[in-house]
Amino acid sequence: MALVAMASSSSSRSTSSALEESVADVAALVDMWSPDDEPCSLFLDGGGGEAGRFLSAAVELHRAMLLVATDVEDVQERGERLVRAQEVLEAAMRRLQLELELLLSAVRSNAVDGSISGHDVDDAGVVGHIRMVAEAMMAAGYGMECVSTFKSHRRAEFAGAVRGLLGYAPSQHAHFHKLTWDDVDGKVQSWHTAAGFAFNFAFSGERMLCHSVFAANAAVADKVFTGIANDHAADLLAVAEAAVARARRAPERLFHVLDVHATLVEILPAIVCVLGDKSQAAARATAALRNAGEAARGILVSFEEAIQKATSKAAPTGGAVHPLARYVMNYLVLLAEYEDTLALIYQQGRAAQASGSATASPDSPSSSLNPIGRLVSVLLRKLDALAGRYKSPSLRSLFMANNTHYVGKKVRGSSKLYGIVGDDWTEAQTAETRSHVDAFVHAAWRDLLVVGGEGADAAVREAVATQRTWVAAGDEMADEVRAAAAAAVVPAYRAFYRRHGTAAWMTPGDVKAMIGRLFGGARNAATGARPAAGGGATPRRHRLRLTASASHKTAHEQ
């Protein structure tokens, strides 16, 4: 028993002696690397050997404390030694926390360019130093402090990088409802770039950093990354949500909603890959995508209703192209550029309807297989109704000829729009325009073509006088109307001229020349006057009550 007691006493003295030596070593290193002035880095300023010595000493001190706690039987002696050792260990851990901050400050946010700055070292080297400090702190029982310091620094760094990309703090989305749409528009435009870069590159880079630093424990690395990424992901997605909510159902804001939808489609796979398909960010992005689609379909429903309900105080002078046709077709030319996005949005809408999460009749605009083609048809029906404002049958036909020609020309001028409506529609539309031209010629020259006789001269003069203020939708349309009129009128007048040549005031050539000067023809070209066509500015009295303001995207009329 005596031998056992002596051995135990010897072991306790040995353990206590080892602890005292460890405390002395660590205390000396802490004093050396805790200057009163500018803090310096163990790794970046002291070299790898000195840093390794500090880390090893701190871990050894913690190990010695555990041995003393189990081997030293004298409670008072054990307590005194452990209190002193704990004080020194805490000082060492505070120094390692500072070292962690210094090293993290040397790493520029991967949301900027993923590079290292501040010291002439490479990326892997700095990350390796950070990993060594983290492992030492966790081995010494200071894992929570290590994780807290790492998360706090990286969250702040990441937030600054995102703010730099956006040009504003993401939390400003909460005030979007107080801003003008122009201000919101500018913020949303920068969001597309920031969100695309953050979710496709920055978050994955941040995850790699976490797993490099906490390589010894993947679960800890995932938890740290989630703590850094979740709030930033939520803030970025909140900007998209606020932008869609702010758009409401204004037609001119549809393009912004479609852009948001397209960006969400792009970043959703990256969110699922980096943050997980069960993550809050993935669920929120999926909901934002669904809401953007619903908003887009709702805006198009409102746009269709606006076309159907559009009013103007008077019909366009001279049968010109109606401002409604200009506005809608310019809008649809731009909308056609979003063909793929629209197809996806309406596919999602039909899927939601099939699953029972949304209700809409098969004939509803929100269920349309071809929303753009549907809007073209709605416009043409509305123009046909607006033609009824003209009392003159010939002016009604000219109005329809001009407007159907304009619609067809806009379709042919856009490869995207042409591809959507197809060849058959375009051919049918051309034939319809031609039928309206024929109807116009028959109605405008009826007195000559039907009545004829000795009143032919008067009929020609009256028809020409009436049509001098009427317009054609561009040179192509003017040529077609003049050619159709000449083809029908000149032969009829020639027949009259042959029968009543001595009584005729004009020759067939005179009649052909008079027709040739209509609709901005030879007379205007000779005098330098501007042709009276339907391509000019819309008179104020003809402007539509379609929307409160027109989008800058549709303001340019071609």
Backbone hydrogen bonds, N-H to C=O, Kabsch-Sander energy under -0.5 kcal/mol:
donor,donor_aa,acceptor,acceptor_aa,energy
5,A,1,M,-2.5
6,M,2,A,-2.6
7,A,3,L,-2.5
8,S,4,V,-2.5
9,S,5,A,-2.6
10,S,6,M,-2.4
11,S,7,A,-2.3
12,S,8,S,-2.2
13,R,9,S,-2.3
14,S,10,S,-2.3
15,T,11,S,-2.6
16,S,12,S,-3.0
17,S,13,R,-2.7
18,A,14,S,-2.3
19,L,15,T,-2.2
20,E,16,S,-2.6
21,E,17,S,-2.3
22,S,18,A,-2.3
23,V,19,L,-3.0
24,A,20,E,-2.3
25,D,21,E,-2.6
26,V,22,S,-2.6
27,A,23,V,-2.7
28,A,24,A,-2.2
29,L,25,D,-2.1
30,V,26,V,-2.8
31,D,27,A,-2.4
32,M,28,A,-2.1
33,W,29,L,-2.2
34,S,31,D,-1.0
45,D,41,S,-1.7
46,G,41,S,-1.2
47,G,43,F,-0.8
51,A,47,G,-1.9
52,G,48,G,-2.6
53,R,49,G,-2.0
54,F,50,E,-1.9
55,L,51,A,-2.4
56,S,52,G,-2.5
57,A,53,R,-2.2
58,A,54,F,-2.2
59,V,55,L,-2.2
60,E,56,S,-2.6
61,L,57,A,-2.1
62,H,58,A,-1.8
63,R,59,V,-2.0
64,A,60,E,-2.6
65,M,61,L,-2.2
66,L,62,H,-1.7
67,L,63,R,-1.8
68,V,64,A,-2.5
69,A,65,M,-2.1
70,T,66,L,-0.9
70,T,67,L,-0.8
71,D,67,L,-2.9
72,V,68,V,-1.7
73,E,71,D,-0.6
75,V,73,E,-0.7
78,R,74,D,-3.0
79,G,75,V,-2.8
80,E,76,Q,-2.4
81,R,77,E,-2.4
82,L,78,R,-2.5
83,V,79,G,-2.3
84,R,80,E,-1.9
85,A,81,R,-2.4
86,Q,82,L,-2.8
87,E,83,V,-2.0
88,V,84,R,-2.0
89,L,85,A,-2.9
90,E,86,Q,-2.7
91,A,87,E,-1.9
92,A,88,V,-2.3
93,M,89,L,-2.6
94,R,90,E,-2.4
95,R,91,A,-1.8
96,L,92,A,-2.0
97,Q,93,M,-2.5
98,L,94,R,-2.1
99,E,95,R,-2.3
100,L,96,L,-2.6
101,E,97,Q,-2.2
102,L,98,L,-2.5
103,L,99,E,-2.6
104,L,100,L,-2.6
105,S,101,E,-2.1
106,A,102,L,-0.8
106,A,103,L,-0.6
107,V,104,L,-1.0
108,R,106,A,-0.7
108,R,115,S,-1.0
112,V,109,S,-2.3
113,D,109,S,-1.3
114,G,109,S,-1.1
117,S,106,A,-1.9
121,V,119,H,-2.1
126,V,122,D,-1.9
127,V,123,D,-2.5
128,G,124,A,-2.3
129,H,125,G,-2.0
130,I,126,V,-2.5
131,R,127,V,-2.4
132,M,128,G,-2.1
133,V,129,H,-2.2
134,A,130,I,-2.6
135,E,131,R,-2.7
136,A,132,M,-2.1
137,M,133,V,-2.5
138,M,134,A,-2.4
139,A,135,E,-2.4
140,A,136,A,-1.6
141,G,138,M,-1.3
142,Y,137,M,-3.3
146,C,142,Y,-1.9
147,V,143,G,-2.8
148,S,144,M,-2.6
149,T,145,E,-2.3
150,F,146,C,-2.5
151,K,147,V,-2.9
152,S,148,S,-2.4
153,H,149,T,-2.2
154,R,150,F,-2.6
155,R,151,K,-2.7
156,A,152,S,-1.8
157,E,153,H,-2.4
158,F,154,R,-2.8
159,A,155,R,-2.6
160,G,156,A,-2.1
161,A,157,E,-2.0
162,V,158,F,-2.6
163,R,159,A,-2.5
164,G,160,G,-2.1
165,L,161,A,-2.1
166,L,162,V,-2.6
167,G,163,R,-2.7
168,Y,163,R,-0.5
172,Q,169,A,-2.4
173,H,170,P,-1.9
174,A,171,S,-1.7
175,H,172,Q,-2.3
176,F,173,H,-1.6
178,K,175,H,-1.7
179,L,175,H,-0.6
179,L,176,F,-1.3
184,V,180,T,-2.2
185,D,181,W,-3.1
186,G,182,D,-2.0
187,K,183,D,-1.7
188,V,184,V,-2.5
189,Q,185,D,-2.3
190,S,186,G,-1.4
191,W,187,K,-1.3
192,H,188,V,-1.6
193,T,189,Q,-0.9
194,A,190,S,-2.4
195,A,191,W,-3.5
196,G,192,H,-2.0
197,F,193,T,-2.3
198,A,194,A,-2.9
199,F,195,A,-2.6
200,N,196,G,-1.7
201,F,197,F,-2.1
202,A,197,F,-2.1
203,F,198,A,-3.2
205,G,201,F,-2.3
206,E,202,A,-2.5
207,R,203,F,-2.3
208,M,204,S,-2.1
209,L,205,G,-2.0
210,C,206,E,-2.3
211,H,207,R,-2.4
212,S,208,M,-1.8
213,V,209,L,-2.5
214,F,210,C,-2.7
215,A,212,S,-0.8
217,N,214,F,-1.6
221,A,217,N,-2.1
222,D,218,A,-2.7
223,K,219,A,-2.1
224,V,220,V,-2.7
225,F,221,A,-2.6
226,T,222,D,-2.6
227,G,223,K,-2.1
228,I,224,V,-1.7
229,A,225,F,-3.2
230,N,226,T,-2.5
232,H,228,I,-0.6
233,A,229,A,-2.9
234,A,230,N,-2.6
235,D,231,D,-2.5
236,L,232,H,-2.2
237,L,233,A,-2.3
238,A,234,A,-2.1
239,V,235,D,-1.2
240,A,236,L,-1.1
241,E,237,L,-2.2
242,A,238,A,-2.6
243,A,239,V,-2.2
244,V,240,A,-2.2
245,A,241,E,-2.3
246,R,242,A,-2.2
247,A,243,A,-1.3
248,R,244,V,-0.8
248,R,245,A,-0.5
250,A,247,A,-1.5
253,R,250,A,-1.8
254,L,251,P,-1.5
256,H,253,R,-0.5
257,V,253,R,-1.6
258,L,254,L,-2.6
259,D,255,F,-2.1
260,V,256,H,-2.3
261,H,257,V,-2.6
262,A,258,L,-2.5
263,T,259,D,-2.3
264,L,260,V,-2.5
265,V,261,H,-2.4
266,E,262,A,-1.7
267,I,263,T,-2.3
268,L,264,L,-2.0
271,I,267,I,-2.4
272,V,268,L,-2.5
273,C,269,P,-2.4
274,V,270,A,-2.7
275,L,271,I,-2.6
276,G,271,I,-0.8
276,G,272,V,-0.9
279,S,276,G,-1.3
283,A,279,S,-2.0
284,R,280,Q,-2.6
285,A,281,A,-2.8
286,T,282,A,-2.2
287,A,283,A,-2.1
288,A,284,R,-2.6
289,L,285,A,-2.4
290,R,286,T,-2.2
291,N,287,A,-2.6
292,A,288,A,-2.4
293,G,289,L,-2.1
294,E,290,R,-2.4
295,A,291,N,-2.6
296,A,292,A,-2.4
297,R,293,G,-2.4
298,G,294,E,-2.4
299,I,295,A,-2.5
300,L,296,A,-2.1
301,V,297,R,-2.0
302,S,298,G,-2.4
303,F,299,I,-2.4
304,E,300,L,-2.4
305,E,301,V,-2.3
306,A,302,S,-2.3
307,I,303,F,-2.2
308,Q,304,E,-2.2
309,K,305,E,-1.9
310,A,306,A,-0.8
310,A,307,I,-0.8
313,K,541,R,-0.7
314,A,541,R,-0.5
319,G,316,P,-1.5
320,A,317,T,-1.0
325,A,322,H,-0.7
326,R,322,H,-1.6
327,Y,323,P,-2.7
328,V,324,L,-2.7
329,M,325,A,-2.3
330,N,326,R,-2.4
331,Y,327,Y,-2.0
332,L,328,V,-2.7
333,V,329,M,-2.3
334,L,330,N,-1.5
335,L,331,Y,-2.4
336,A,332,L,-2.3
337,E,333,V,-0.5
337,E,334,L,-1.2
338,Y,335,L,-2.0
339,E,336,A,-1.5
342,L,338,Y,-3.0
343,A,339,E,-2.4
344,L,340,D,-2.0
345,I,341,T,-2.5
346,Y,342,L,-2.7
347,Q,343,A,-1.8
348,Q,344,L,-2.5
349,G,345,I,-2.0
350,R,346,Y,-2.2
351,A,347,Q,-2.1
352,A,348,Q,-2.5
353,Q,349,G,-2.1
354,A,350,R,-2.4
355,S,351,A,-1.9
356,G,352,A,-0.6
356,G,353,Q,-0.7
357,S,352,A,-1.5
358,A,352,A,-1.2
364,S,361,S,-2.0
367,S,364,S,-1.8
368,S,365,P,-1.2
374,R,370,N,-2.4
375,L,371,P,-2.0
376,V,372,I,-2.1
377,S,373,G,-1.9
378,V,374,R,-2.4
379,L,375,L,-2.5
380,L,376,V,-2.3
381,R,377,S,-2.2
382,K,378,V,-2.1
383,L,379,L,-2.6
384,D,380,L,-2.1
385,A,381,R,-1.7
386,L,382,K,-2.5
387,A,383,L,-1.7
388,G,385,A,-1.1
389,R,386,L,-2.0
390,Y,387,A,-1.8
396,R,392,S,-2.2
397,S,393,P,-2.2
398,L,394,S,-2.2
399,F,395,L,-2.6
400,M,396,R,-2.2
401,A,397,S,-2.5
402,N,398,L,-2.9
403,N,399,F,-2.5
404,T,400,M,-2.7
405,H,401,A,-2.0
406,Y,402,N,-2.3
407,V,403,N,-2.5
408,G,404,T,-2.3
409,K,405,H,-2.6
410,K,406,Y,-2.3
411,V,407,V,-1.9
412,R,408,G,-2.6
413,G,409,K,-1.8
414,S,411,V,-1.3
415,S,413,G,-0.5
418,Y,411,V,-0.5
418,Y,414,S,-3.0
419,G,415,S,-2.1
420,I,416,K,-1.4
421,V,417,L,-2.2
422,G,418,Y,-2.5
425,W,421,V,-0.5
426,T,422,G,-1.8
427,E,423,D,-2.7
428,A,424,D,-2.5
429,Q,425,W,-2.7
430,T,426,T,-2.2
431,A,427,E,-2.2
432,E,428,A,-2.1
433,T,429,Q,-2.3
434,R,430,T,-2.2
435,S,431,A,-2.1
436,H,432,E,-2.0
437,V,433,T,-2.2
438,D,434,R,-2.4
439,A,435,S,-2.3
440,F,436,H,-2.4
441,V,437,V,-2.6
442,H,438,D,-2.4
443,A,439,A,-2.3
444,A,440,F,-3.5
445,W,441,V,-2.1
446,R,443,A,-0.9
448,L,445,W,-0.7
449,L,445,W,-2.9
450,V,446,R,-3.3
451,V,446,R,-1.1
452,G,447,D,-2.2
455,G,452,G,-0.8
456,A,453,G,-1.6
459,A,455,G,-2.3
460,V,456,A,-2.4
461,R,457,D,-2.5
462,E,458,A,-2.6
463,A,459,A,-2.4
464,V,460,V,-2.5
465,A,461,R,-2.5
466,T,462,E,-2.4
467,Q,463,A,-2.0
468,R,464,V,-0.9
468,R,465,A,-0.6
469,T,466,T,-0.8
470,W,467,Q,-1.2
471,V,318,G,-2.1
472,A,532,A,-1.0
474,G,472,A,-2.3
478,A,474,G,-2.5
479,D,475,D,-2.8
480,E,476,E,-1.9
481,V,477,M,-2.5
482,R,478,A,-2.7
483,A,479,D,-2.6
484,A,480,E,-2.3
485,A,481,V,-2.6
486,A,482,R,-2.9
487,A,483,A,-2.4
488,A,484,A,-1.4
489,V,485,A,-3.3
490,V,486,A,-1.4
492,A,488,A,-0.8
493,Y,489,V,-2.8
494,R,490,V,-2.6
495,A,491,P,-1.9
496,F,492,A,-1.6
497,Y,493,Y,-2.9
498,R,494,R,-2.2
499,R,495,A,-1.5
500,H,496,F,-3.0
503,A,500,H,-1.0
504,A,500,H,-1.2
504,A,501,G,-0.5
511,V,507,T,-2.0
512,K,508,P,-2.4
513,A,509,G,-2.3
514,M,510,D,-2.4
515,I,511,V,-2.4
516,G,512,K,-2.1
517,R,513,A,-0.9
517,R,514,M,-0.7
518,L,515,I,-1.4
521,G,517,R,-0.7
522,A,516,G,-1.7
525,A,521,G,-1.9
526,A,522,A,-2.2
527,T,523,R,-2.2
528,G,524,N,-1.3
529,A,524,N,-0.9
533,A,531,P,-1.5
534,G,472,A,-1.8
536,G,533,A,-0.7
542,H,539,P,-1.8
543,R,540,R,-1.5
545,R,311,T,-1.4
546,L,544,L,-0.9
554,T,551,S,-1.1
555,A,551,S,-0.7
557,E,555,A,-0.6
558,Q,556,H,-0.5
